[in-house]
Amino acid sequence: MQFSDLHLNTSILKALTEKKHHAATLVQQEVIPLVLDKKDVIVTAQTGTGKTAAFALPIIQNLLKEQDAEKGKKTIKALIVSPTRELAIQIHENFTMYGTYTNLRSTAVYGGISTAPQKEILKKGVDILIATPGRLIDLYKQEAIDLLHLKTFVLDEADLMLDMGFIEDVRRIEKLCPNKKQSLLFSATMPEKVIRLANSMLYKPEKVTISPTETTAKNIGQLLYYVPKKNKTDLCLYLLRNTINGKIIIFRRTKFGVDKLEQTLLKNGYKATSLHGDKSQIIRNKAIEDFKNNKASILIATDVAARGIDISKVDAVINFDLPNIPETYVHRIGRTGRAGKSGIAFSLCSADETTYVRAIEEVLQRKIQVIEEHPFPLVKPKHKKQPNTVSKNKKGRKSTNSKKNKKRWY
């Protein structure tokens, strides 16, 4: 389906055409008509499916219809709450791009920088506000934000929002908004705590669910390497030298792991940068810009720092540490293979992570291809040799517990 089939305003279509965005993704096809009809909506879809445009485009269109009847200073009519600064900045960039040929004004407010310039922009008036929870509440307390005229409230990446401990802030923000409003909730997964939050905030919502397997299996090759934990860095370097090329995102579980791998790659001559929660906002912004602009070809990140960031043309993803939540694996590999392009994901699995593989394969409903030929294979731990025992099977034939009858240990 083309965007032109969704009855969008000509000014919006012009901006989309300039960016060569013609075909709507599945989540956009499902969600845009519902938002245009002013319905509350719950959307479950992974990162990289086009969720931002699914709410940004119809919000812009609905505001364009209403603005002719309003005069005077601009007031906040749409509020998008985002869990991370990077995602807030990205959403703002999208609203700016889609609204190029409109007179709607948007801004993003988030922590890590001074409130003064943000308050100055808000004082001049904006139509669309994108905010992280803490900074939004802070500015509201300073009477820099007025939500009395709000028409649409969007909670983006709801599952991550709750994982980061923002549930009370979210509930407080929702109560600051008018009772009569359109509410939209977007989440990559839908655990029970998100369902309870949605039920308390939305009125008779329409539900849209895009299965992870619909978006990951088609364009993304997946390869699995079993490797001793102590040799993971060696295998990563081996793959970078011999197998993986282009723009690469490497996921690690901890901030310490991110920093350690970055130093190793820099010492080996790679143009690498990194992203995690302990870095200042200025450094985090620079890391993303360097990666987007090809000043760095490798971005090493934790899941929280990288969640929701839209970086196009990623050639490969490396799961240096496998996630213990299967859906997180789906989010990670969804960084590549976007917009119909092909991509590839490499996963390094140590002995203590083998149970994660089974859980991931269950969610994917497929086996991940195992690559056994590499310099650092994971060898089965040695045990005392057990004597062969002989038993008879149902047909009376002898069988033994010899190696011939054993399955692969992992």
C-alpha positions as CSV (number, residue, x, y, z in Angstrom):
1,M,0.0,0.0,0.0
2,Q,1.2,3.5,-0.9
3,F,1.0,6.5,1.5
4,S,-1.1,8.2,-1.2
5,D,-3.8,5.4,-0.5
6,L,-4.1,6.5,3.1
7,H,-5.8,9.8,2.3
8,L,-3.0,11.9,3.8
9,N,-2.7,15.7,3.3
10,T,-0.8,16.8,0.2
11,S,1.7,18.7,2.3
12,I,2.6,15.5,4.1
13,L,2.7,13.5,0.9
14,K,5.1,16.1,-0.6
15,A,7.5,15.7,2.4
16,L,7.3,11.9,2.1
17,T,8.0,11.9,-1.6
18,E,11.1,14.1,-1.2
19,K,12.5,11.5,1.2
20,K,11.5,8.8,-1.2
21,H,9.1,7.2,1.3
22,H,6.3,5.8,-0.9
23,A,5.2,2.5,0.5
24,A,3.6,2.2,3.9
25,T,4.8,-0.6,6.3
26,L,2.3,-3.1,7.7
27,V,2.0,-1.2,11.0
28,Q,1.5,2.1,9.2
29,Q,-1.3,0.6,7.1
30,E,-3.1,-0.7,10.1
31,V,-2.6,2.2,12.5
32,I,-2.8,5.4,10.5
33,P,-6.5,5.0,9.6
34,L,-7.4,4.4,13.2
35,V,-5.5,7.4,14.5
36,L,-7.1,9.6,11.8
37,D,-10.5,8.4,13.1
38,K,-9.5,9.7,16.6
39,K,-9.6,6.2,18.2
40,D,-7.5,5.1,21.1
41,V,-5.0,2.4,19.9
42,I,-2.7,-0.2,21.4
43,V,0.1,-1.2,19.1
44,T,2.5,-4.1,19.6
45,A,5.3,-4.1,17.0
46,Q,9.0,-4.4,17.3
47,T,11.6,-1.6,16.6
48,G,12.2,-0.9,12.9
49,T,8.6,-1.5,11.7
50,G,7.8,2.2,11.2
51,K,6.0,2.9,14.4
52,T,7.0,6.6,14.6
53,A,5.4,7.4,11.3
54,A,2.4,5.4,12.2
55,F,1.5,8.0,14.9
56,A,3.3,11.1,13.6
57,L,1.7,11.3,10.2
58,P,-1.9,11.1,11.3
59,I,-1.3,13.4,14.3
60,I,0.1,16.0,11.9
61,Q,-2.9,15.6,9.6
62,N,-5.4,15.8,12.5
63,L,-3.7,19.0,13.8
64,L,-3.8,20.6,10.3
65,K,-7.5,20.1,10.2
66,E,-8.0,21.8,13.6
67,Q,-5.6,24.7,13.3
68,D,-7.6,26.7,10.9
69,A,-10.2,27.2,13.6
70,E,-7.7,28.4,16.2
71,K,-5.9,31.7,16.4
72,G,-3.3,33.2,18.7
73,K,-0.3,31.6,20.4
74,K,0.4,28.0,19.7
75,T,-0.5,25.5,22.4
76,I,0.6,21.9,23.0
77,K,-2.0,19.7,21.3
78,A,0.0,16.5,21.0
79,L,2.3,15.0,23.6
80,I,4.6,12.1,22.9
81,V,6.4,10.6,26.0
82,S,9.6,8.7,25.2
83,P,11.8,6.6,27.6
84,T,15.2,7.8,26.3
85,R,16.7,11.1,25.2
86,E,17.9,9.6,21.9
87,L,14.5,8.4,21.0
88,A,12.9,11.7,21.9
89,I,15.4,13.5,19.6
90,Q,14.7,11.0,16.8
91,I,10.9,11.4,17.1
92,H,11.3,15.2,16.9
93,E,13.4,14.8,13.8
94,N,10.6,12.7,12.2
95,F,7.9,15.2,13.1
96,T,10.1,18.0,11.7
97,M,10.6,16.1,8.4
98,Y,7.0,15.1,7.9
99,G,5.8,18.6,8.8
100,T,8.3,20.4,6.5
101,Y,5.4,21.9,4.4
102,T,3.2,22.8,7.3
103,N,3.3,25.6,9.9
104,L,3.2,23.2,12.8
105,R,6.0,23.5,15.3
106,S,7.4,20.7,17.5
107,T,10.2,20.4,20.0
108,A,11.8,17.8,22.2
109,V,12.7,18.2,25.9
110,Y,14.9,15.8,27.8
111,G,17.4,15.7,30.6
112,G,21.2,15.9,30.5
113,I,21.2,19.5,29.3
114,S,20.1,22.9,30.6
115,T,16.4,23.6,30.9
116,A,16.9,27.3,29.8
117,P,16.8,26.9,26.0
118,Q,14.0,24.4,26.2
119,K,11.9,26.8,28.3
120,E,12.6,29.5,25.8
121,I,11.2,27.4,22.9
122,L,8.2,26.4,24.9
123,K,7.5,30.0,25.8
124,K,7.2,30.9,22.1
125,G,4.6,28.1,21.7
126,V,4.7,24.6,20.1
127,D,2.0,22.3,18.7
128,I,3.8,19.0,19.3
129,L,5.9,18.2,22.4
130,I,8.2,15.1,22.6
131,A,9.5,14.5,26.1
132,T,11.2,12.1,28.5
133,P,9.3,11.6,31.7
134,G,11.7,13.3,34.2
135,R,12.3,16.5,32.2
136,L,8.5,16.8,31.4
137,I,7.6,16.7,35.1
138,D,10.4,19.1,36.0
139,L,9.3,21.6,33.4
140,Y,5.7,21.2,34.4
141,K,6.6,22.1,38.0
142,Q,8.4,25.2,36.7
143,E,5.1,26.1,34.9
144,A,6.9,26.0,31.6
145,I,4.4,23.4,30.2
146,D,0.6,23.7,29.8
147,L,-1.3,20.6,28.8
148,L,-4.8,22.0,29.0
149,H,-5.3,22.1,25.2
150,L,-3.9,18.6,24.6
151,K,-5.8,16.5,22.0
152,T,-3.5,13.4,21.6
153,F,-1.3,11.6,24.1
154,V,1.2,9.0,22.9
155,L,3.2,6.6,25.1
156,D,6.0,5.2,23.0
157,E,8.1,2.1,23.9
158,A,5.9,1.4,26.8
159,D,7.6,-1.8,27.9
160,L,11.0,-0.1,28.0
161,M,9.4,2.8,29.9
162,L,8.2,0.4,32.6
163,D,11.5,-1.5,32.6
164,M,13.3,1.7,33.3
165,G,11.1,2.4,36.3
166,F,9.0,5.2,34.9
167,I,5.6,3.8,35.6
168,E,4.7,6.3,38.4
169,D,5.9,9.2,36.3
170,V,3.8,8.0,33.4
171,R,0.7,7.7,35.5
172,R,1.4,11.2,36.9
173,I,1.8,12.7,33.4
174,E,-1.4,11.1,32.2
175,K,-3.3,12.6,35.0
176,L,-1.9,16.1,34.1
177,C,-3.6,15.7,30.7
178,P,-7.3,16.4,30.0
179,N,-9.7,13.5,30.5
180,K,-11.0,13.9,27.0
181,K,-8.2,13.1,24.6
182,Q,-7.0,10.5,22.2
183,S,-4.5,8.0,23.7
184,L,-2.1,5.9,21.8
185,L,0.2,3.2,23.3
186,F,3.1,1.6,21.4
187,S,5.2,-1.2,22.7
188,A,7.6,-3.8,21.3
189,T,6.2,-6.4,23.7
190,M,3.0,-6.6,25.7
191,P,3.8,-8.1,29.2
192,E,1.1,-8.0,31.9
193,K,2.3,-4.8,33.4
194,V,1.9,-3.0,30.1
195,I,-1.5,-4.4,29.6
196,R,-2.6,-3.2,33.1
197,L,-1.2,0.3,32.3
198,A,-3.0,0.4,28.9
199,N,-6.3,-0.7,30.5
200,S,-6.1,2.2,33.0
201,M,-5.3,4.8,30.4
202,L,-7.1,4.0,27.2
203,Y,-10.8,4.0,26.3
204,K,-12.1,1.1,24.3
205,P,-8.8,0.9,22.3
206,E,-8.4,-0.8,19.0
207,K,-5.5,-3.3,19.1
208,V,-2.9,-3.8,16.4
209,T,-0.3,-6.6,16.7
210,I,2.5,-7.1,14.2
211,S,4.2,-10.5,14.9
212,P,8.0,-10.4,15.3
213,T,8.4,-13.3,12.9
214,E,6.7,-11.3,10.2
215,T,9.5,-8.7,10.2
216,T,12.7,-10.6,11.1
217,A,12.8,-13.8,9.1
218,K,12.4,-12.4,5.6
219,N,15.5,-10.2,5.1
220,I,17.8,-11.0,7.9
221,G,20.3,-13.9,7.9
222,Q,21.0,-15.3,11.3
223,L,24.3,-17.1,12.3
224,L,25.2,-18.6,15.6
225,Y,28.7,-19.3,16.9
226,Y,29.3,-21.4,20.0
227,V,32.5,-20.0,21.7
228,P,34.2,-20.1,25.1
229,K,33.4,-16.8,27.0
230,K,37.2,-16.1,27.3
231,N,37.5,-16.2,23.4
232,K,34.5,-14.0,22.5
233,T,36.7,-11.0,21.9
234,D,39.1,-13.0,19.7
235,L,36.2,-14.4,17.7
236,C,34.7,-10.9,17.3
237,L,37.9,-9.6,15.9
238,Y,38.3,-12.7,13.6
239,L,34.8,-12.1,12.2
240,L,35.5,-8.3,11.7
241,R,38.7,-9.2,9.8
242,N,37.4,-12.0,7.7
243,T,33.6,-12.0,7.5
244,I,31.7,-8.9,8.5
245,N,31.9,-5.6,6.5
246,G,30.1,-2.3,6.4
247,K,28.2,-0.5,9.2
248,I,27.9,-2.7,12.3
249,I,26.1,-2.5,15.7
250,I,27.6,-4.7,18.5
251,F,25.4,-5.3,21.5
252,R,26.8,-5.9,25.0
253,R,25.0,-6.6,28.2
254,T,26.8,-4.1,30.5
255,K,28.3,-0.6,30.3
256,F,31.7,-2.0,31.4
257,G,31.5,-4.5,28.6
258,V,30.8,-1.7,26.1
259,D,33.7,0.4,27.2
260,K,36.1,-2.6,27.3
261,L,35.2,-3.7,23.8
262,E,35.4,-0.2,22.4
263,Q,39.0,0.2,23.7
264,T,40.0,-3.2,22.2
265,L,38.5,-2.3,18.8
266,L,40.2,1.1,18.8
267,K,43.6,-0.4,19.6
268,N,43.1,-2.8,16.7
269,G,42.5,0.1,14.3
270,Y,38.7,0.0,14.0
271,K,36.6,3.2,13.8
272,A,34.4,2.5,16.8
273,T,32.2,4.5,19.1
274,S,29.9,3.5,21.9
275,L,26.6,4.3,23.6
276,H,25.4,3.6,27.2
277,G,23.5,5.3,30.0
278,D,26.5,6.6,31.9
279,K,27.7,8.8,29.0
280,S,26.7,12.5,28.9
281,Q,24.0,13.6,26.5
282,I,26.6,15.5,24.4
283,I,28.8,12.4,24.0
284,R,25.8,10.2,23.3
285,N,24.6,12.5,20.6
286,K,28.1,12.7,19.0
287,A,28.3,8.9,19.0
288,I,25.1,8.6,17.1
289,E,26.0,11.3,14.6
290,D,29.5,9.8,14.0
291,F,27.9,6.5,13.3
292,K,25.2,7.9,11.1
293,N,27.7,10.0,9.1
294,N,30.2,7.1,8.7
295,K,32.9,8.7,10.9
296,A,32.6,5.5,12.9
297,S,31.7,2.2,11.2
298,I,31.1,0.3,14.5
299,L,28.6,1.3,17.2
300,I,28.9,-0.7,20.5
301,A,25.9,-0.3,22.8
302,T,23.7,-1.6,25.6
303,D,20.1,-2.4,24.9
304,V,18.6,0.5,26.8
305,A,20.9,3.0,25.1
306,A,20.2,1.8,21.6
307,R,16.4,1.0,22.0
308,G,14.3,2.9,19.5
309,I,17.2,4.7,17.7
310,D,16.6,4.7,14.0
311,I,19.8,4.3,12.1
312,S,19.4,3.3,8.4
313,K,21.7,1.1,6.3
314,V,23.1,-1.0,9.1
315,D,24.8,-4.0,7.4
316,A,25.2,-6.3,10.3
317,V,24.4,-6.8,14.0
318,I,26.7,-8.7,16.4
319,N,25.2,-10.1,19.6
320,F,28.4,-10.2,21.6
321,D,26.4,-11.1,24.7
322,L,23.1,-13.0,24.1
323,P,20.1,-11.4,25.7
324,N,18.1,-13.4,28.3
325,I,14.9,-12.0,27.0
326,P,14.0,-13.5,23.5
327,E,12.2,-10.4,22.4
328,T,15.3,-8.3,23.0
329,Y,17.1,-10.5,20.4
330,V,14.4,-9.7,17.9
331,H,14.7,-6.0,18.6
332,R,18.5,-6.2,18.2
333,I,18.6,-8.0,14.8
334,G,15.8,-5.7,13.6
335,R,18.4,-3.0,13.4
336,T,19.6,-4.5,10.1
337,G,17.5,-5.6,7.1
338,R,15.3,-2.5,7.2
339,A,13.1,-1.0,4.5
340,G,13.2,-4.2,2.5
341,K,17.0,-4.4,2.4
342,S,18.9,-7.5,3.5
343,G,21.0,-7.8,6.6
344,I,22.8,-10.3,8.8
345,A,23.0,-11.0,12.5
346,F,25.9,-12.8,14.2
347,S,25.4,-14.2,17.7
348,L,28.3,-15.4,20.0
349,C,27.1,-17.9,22.5
350,S,29.1,-19.1,25.5
351,A,28.2,-22.2,27.6
352,D,26.2,-20.2,30.1
353,E,24.0,-18.7,27.4
354,T,22.8,-21.9,25.6
355,T,19.4,-21.8,27.3
356,Y,18.9,-18.3,25.8
357,V,19.2,-19.8,22.4
358,R,16.4,-22.3,22.9
359,A,14.1,-19.5,24.1
360,I,15.0,-17.3,21.2
361,E,14.4,-20.1,18.7
362,E,11.0,-20.7,20.3
363,V,9.9,-17.1,19.7
364,L,11.3,-17.1,16.2
365,Q,9.7,-20.4,15.5
366,R,12.8,-21.5,13.6
367,K,16.3,-22.8,14.2
368,I,19.3,-20.4,13.9
369,Q,22.0,-21.7,11.7
370,V,25.1,-22.8,13.6
371,I,28.6,-22.1,12.2
372,E,31.0,-24.8,13.5
373,E,34.0,-24.0,11.4
374,H,35.8,-21.1,13.2
375,P,39.1,-20.8,15.2
376,F,37.5,-20.8,18.7
377,P,34.9,-23.6,19.0
378,L,33.2,-24.4,22.2
379,V,34.4,-27.8,23.3
380,K,32.3,-30.0,25.5
381,P,33.8,-30.2,29.1
382,K,35.7,-33.4,29.8
383,H,34.2,-35.8,32.3
384,K,35.4,-39.1,33.6
385,K,35.0,-41.8,31.0
386,Q,32.0,-43.9,31.7
387,P,32.0,-47.6,30.8
388,N,29.8,-48.6,28.0
389,T,26.6,-50.2,29.2
390,V,24.8,-52.7,27.1
391,S,21.0,-53.0,27.0
392,K,18.5,-54.4,24.7
393,N,16.1,-52.4,22.7
394,K,12.5,-53.4,21.9
395,K,13.6,-55.5,19.0
396,G,16.2,-57.3,21.1
397,R,19.2,-55.7,19.5
398,K,22.2,-54.5,21.6
399,S,22.8,-50.8,22.0
400,T,25.4,-48.8,23.9
401,N,26.0,-45.3,25.2
402,S,28.9,-44.8,22.8
403,K,29.7,-41.5,21.1
404,K,27.9,-42.8,18.0
405,N,24.5,-42.6,19.8
406,K,25.1,-39.2,21.5
407,K,23.5,-35.9,20.3
408,R,25.4,-32.7,20.0
409,W,25.7,-31.4,23.6
410,Y,24.6,-27.9,23.0
